[in-house]
Amino acid sequence: MYSGEAEGLLELSKADAFRIPKVVDRGKDDEHAWLLLEWLDLGTPLEMEEAGRLLAQQHRVVSDNHGFRSDNHIGATPQKNGQDQDWVTFFGLHRLKALSDLGYSKGLKFSQLNLLLEKMPTFFGNRTVEPSLLHGDLWSGNISGLNGGGVAVYDPAVHYGDRECDLAMTELFGGFSSFFYDAYNEAYPVDDGYELRKGLYQLYHIMNHALLFGGSYVSQSGRLIDRLLKMN
């Protein structure tokens, strides 16, 4: 888990956008593993316009393939990456189906997910998805203003993929104002159809919460699948 986080932080630093904590050291022995990061003085309220512009800058960093060179984690859940030139294939196989398979091994069933996977290409039409550098777990708890200026991000689940994934995550648990989205769209306008695809990307995180915490997230996943099937 720590190796994947360290690799992700190093990758995010390539964008020269957000302030990324530097990896000082990582290692393990027979009983423990550790990741030592640079101390950042967090806590200043987030400057939303700056954060939006910086995310757009990060998303301008692209790769030849979707995915990442190594696997990592989304929260405590293993996130298998691999690499694929087709985004719909990658997201269907390595994100939604992968979580469904994990859920099945724990006795959870996400009904009608297979039908949604079959219909998923219709959410994209003729849109070409460029493999953008993604934070992967961008909610308000993983971004902060810095005392002295700047914006930092941390605790990533980095991979390359549809930039709409990061935007959808920012909307899932709130914490970002309209100034954030206005600044992002001014720097890097969102493609038509985002509102349709947003639910697909939020489904991944809700399913992951169902795996990690159970409870209402299981039924919420099912309701979202049903809604997506009715939308398209």
N, C-alpha and C positions, 0 to 999 in steps of 0.2 A: 504493500500500500504506500509506504513512504517513498520507495523508488519511483513509483508512478507519479506521485505528487511532485517529487523533485524534477523529474523529466518534464512535467507539465509547466512548472514555474520557469524552467530554463527556456522552454519553447515560447511562452508568453513574452519573455523579455526581448525576443526578436522583433516584436512590433514597435518597441521604443515608444509605447503609449502610456499605459498605466504604470504606476510604480509597483514593481514586483519584488518581494523579499528575496534577497540573494540566498542561495543554498551554501551554507558554511560547511556542513559535514553531514554525512549519513552513514549508517552502518548497522551491524547486528552482532550479537553473540548468541550463546546457547539459550538465553532466557529473554533477551530484550532486543528491540529494534528502536532506532532513533533517527530523527531528522532535525538538524539544528539549522535554524533560519536566522537571517539578519533581523534585528529588532527594528520595528517601525513604530513610530509614535502616532497611533491611531486615535480616533475619537472625535475629530472635527466633523461637524455636519457636512454631509455630502453636497458638493456643488454640482447640481444636476446637469446644467448645460455643459460643463467641462466633462463630466462623466459620459454624457451622450456622444460628444465629439471624440473622446478617446476610444470608446467602443467601436465607433465607425472606423477609426484609424487602425485598430487591431484587426478588424474584419477585412481590411484591405490586404492583409498578409495571406497569401494563398499557397496551396500545394497542388501537386499534380493529381493526387488521389484523396478521396474521403477516408477518414480514419486516422490512424496514428501508428508510429513505428513500434509502439509497445502498448501493452494493456495497462489499465489503471483501475480506479474505483470511482463510483458515483455514491458518495456517502460511504457506507460499509459494504456496498454491493459491488462485486467484481464487474468491471466494464470491459468486455472484449472488443478490441478495435479491429485489427486486420486492416486491409486497405482495398478500396474498390473505386473504380472510376464512375460507377453509377450510384448516385445518392439514394434513390428510392430502394434499390437492392440493399445498400449498406444499412440504411435506417431500419428497413423492415427486418432484416436478418440479425444484425448485431445490436439492435436496440429493442424494438418491441418484441420480436420473437424470443430473443435471448432472455428477457425478463419473464415472458410467459412460461418458458421452459423451467426457469428457476422457481417460479411460482408453483408450477405443477409438482415439482419435487418436494414442495412444502405443503401440498394439499390445497393450493389456491388455483382456481380456474377463472380465467378471464374470458367469459363466454363471448362468442362472436368475434374474437380478435382475428381468427383466421380469415373470416369474411372481410374484415377491414383491411387486412394485408393484401387480399386479392384486389380490393378496390383502390388501394393507395395511389397507384399511378394517376388516377383521375383527379387527384388533388393538385397535381402539378401541371397538367396540360402539356404545353410545349415549352414550359420554363426550363432553362438550363441552370442547374445549381452549381455555382463555383465553390470549390472546397476552401472555405474561409477558416482562419484560425479562431477557434471557439474556446471560451473559458470552460463551458460545459456545465457549470453549476452556479450560474450568476443570479443569486438572489441577494436581498439586502444585507444578509449576514456575512456575505463574502466580498464586500466592497466597503471602503471607508475613506472619508477625507483624512488628510494627514495634517497634523499640527505643523505649521510652517508652509503649508501649501501643497497641492497635488492630490491625486486620487490613487489609492492602492487597491489591488485585488489579490486574492489568495484563496487557498483551499479549492483548487481547480479540479476539473475532470476533463482535461484538455484532449481535443481531437480536431480534425479538420472536417468541415461539413457546412450545412446550410446555416448562414448567419442568422436566419430567423429563429433558430433554436435558442440562442442566447436571449433574443428579444422576448420570445414566448415565456422563458423562465422568469424574466424580470416582471412579467405581468401576473405570474401564477400566485405569488405570495405577497405582492404589493411592495411598497416602499420606494417606488420611483414615480416622480411627478411628470406632468405633461412637458415640462421644460427639458427633461431628459430625452423624450421621444422626438420633440421638435428639433432639438439640436442634432440628434442622430439622423433624422430624415433630411435635414438641411445638408449634412455632410455626405450622406450615403442613402438616398431614398429607398424605401422598402418597396419591393415588387408588388404588383397587383395580385390579389388572392391570398395575401398574408393572413387575413382574418379567418379564412377557411382552413389554412394549414396550421395555424397556431394551436388548435386543439390537439392535432397529432403530436406536436412536440411537447405539449403539456401532459399528454397522456403518459409519456415515458416517465416523467417525474412522479406522477400520481401512482402509477403502477409500482415504481420503486418504493414509494412510501408505504404502499400496501404490503410489499415484501418485508420492509423493515419494521413497520409499526402495526400492521393489520387494521382492525377496527373499521372506521367509516371509509378509509381509503380504498378498501376492497369494493364496496358498493359504489363509491364515487368513480372508480375506474370503469365499472360496468355501465354506469349512466353516461359517461363521456363516450364510450365506444358506441353505444346506441345513438347518441346525438350525432356523432360523426357519420355514422352510416345513413342517417336521415338527411344529412346536409348535402351529401354528394352521391 
